[in-house]
Amino acid sequence: MGVVLEAARAEVASAQHGYVGLEHMLVAFTGSWAGSVSGLLAQVGVSGERARDAVRLVVGEGRGDGPRWDAAALLATLGIDLDEVRRAVTERFGADAVERLYASEVGWNLRPQGPLCGPALSPQFKQTIDRVVGRCWDSAPHHFHERLLRSALDVSSGGLSALLDELDVPAVTLRAVLDDRLRLAG
């Protein structure tokens, strides 16, 4: 699960979006690390560049599953440099100050929307993961990436639906390709 989440978060950071959604997971799955899922997406015409452009359009237009911009981009419009705030907090209170803040009784109530936390997972992303692995994120079933993408298609995600529309890939087509792959895998 860690590789998927890391790759999706990298897409979020690059685009400066305010959440990690299924839209970002689909872009992440176009990477070579994703193996056969990357090939399946290429088979239906989804490349990394096309998916990345479509995600930026969908989220930028407010059709994604979360906020358009991350906390750093929003605060920058007010002249606040969040990275500088993070450095100052670390310098004054120590390297684990943010973790201690959010672990405290007061800070716990700020999660996951506190700006120092970073972008949170969308509810649709969490639901997709829960359907595939439950609460055991460290244990992944056989053909995990295929199952994760297949599950994402069954979650009510306006962002993923809008992304597939932009890519001209009907969900039913992608679902059929994934089902064939999973059926062949046994």
N, C-alpha and C positions, 0 to 999 in steps of 0.2 A: 504494500500500500504506500510505503514511503516514497518510492520513485514516482508514482502517479501524482501524489500530492505535491512533491517537490517540483515536478515539471509544470503542473498547473499553477502553482504559486509563482514560478518564474514567468509564466505568461502574464499573470496578473501584475507583477512588478513591472514588467516591460511596458504594459499598456497603462499602468497607473490606475487600475480599476479598484473599486472599494470592496470587493468580495471575491471569493474563489467559487466559481460556479461550474455547472456541467458544460457550459460553453467553453470555458478554459480547459477543462478536462479533454474535450474533443480535440482542441488544438494540440494539447500535449500529446495525445495519442498519435499524432502525425509524425512524431519524432522517431528516429531509427531505433531507439531503445525499446519502443513498444512492439517490435517484432511483427508478428502476423497481423495485429490490429492496424498497424500503419499500412500494411499491404492491403488489407480489406478496405480501408478508407480510400486509398489510392485507386482501388478497383471501382469505387463509385464516384471518382473524380474529385476527392478531397485531398488537396495538398496542404502542407503547413502554411504556405504563403496565402493561399485562398482562404483557409480557415481563419487565420490571424486577422486578415483584412475584414472578413465578415463579422468576427467577434467585436472588433473595434467599432464597426458600424452599428451593430445591434445594441451593444452596451452604450455607445455614445448617443444613440437615439432614445435611450431609456427603455428599450424592449428586453433587457436582460433580467436576470433574477435577483439583482441587487443594485446598490448605488453605483452610479457612473464613475465616480472618481474616488481615489483613496484619500485618507486623511491628510497626507503630506501635500497632495495637489490642492485640496480645498483650503488648508491653512495657508499655503503659499499665496493664494489670492488675497489674503489679509496681511501679507508681508511676514508671516511666521514661517521660519525654517524648522520643520519638525526634526530633521536630522541633527540640527544644532541643539535643539531642545533635548534630544536623546543623548547627545554627547555631554551636555551640561549635567544632566541627571546622573549619568554614569560617572562623570568626573567628581561630582559632589557627594554622591551617595553610594558609589560602588557599582561594579559590573553587573550584579544581580538585582539592582534596585527595582527595575521594572517588574521582574518576576516576583519579588517580595511584595511590591505594591498590589499586584493583581491577586496574590495569594492571601493577602490580608482580608479581614472581615469587611472593611470598607471597599477595598479594591475588587473583591470577588463580584460585587454587584455591578461593577463597570464592565465586566467581561461579557461578550466579546467586542463590545463597541468602543472600548477605550482606544484612543488613537495610537498609543504606544504598543498595542498588541499586534498590529498588522491586520490585514484583511481577514475577515472571518469566512468560514465555509457557509455557503448558502444552505438553506434547509433542504433543497432538492439534492445537493451534493451529499449531505449527511444521509438522507433517505436512501439514495442509491447505494452508498457504501453499506448501510445497515441491511439492505436487502441481500447483498452478496456475502458479507462476512459477519454480520451481526456486530456485536461489541468486541469481537476478537480481531482487531485490525492487524495484528501481527501474523495471523494465519490466513493464508490465501488459498482458495480452492484452485484446482487444476483449470487452466485457461482463464485465469483471473481477469486479465484485461478484456477479453471478449465478453465475459460475464458482466463485468462492470459497465461496459458500454451498452450491452443489451439491456441491463437493468435501468440505465439512464434513460433509455427510450420509453420505458414504462412509467417513469415518474412524471408528474405533471409539472413540466418546466417550460414556461413561456420563452425563456431565454434560449434553450436548446431548440425548441420548435422554430423560433425566429431565425436562429443560426442555420438550421437545415433548409429553411425556406430561402434564405440568402444564397446558400450554396447550391440550390436547385437539386437537393437530394431528398426525396420523399422518405419519411421515417419508415414507411412500410418496406421500401427497398433495402435500406440499411439493416432493418430488423431481419429480413429474409436472408441477406448475406451472412449475418452473424449466426442466425439459426442453422444455416447450412454448415457453417464452420464448426459449430458446437455439436451438431449431429454427427458430422464426420469424425470429430475428435472422440466421440463415444460417450 
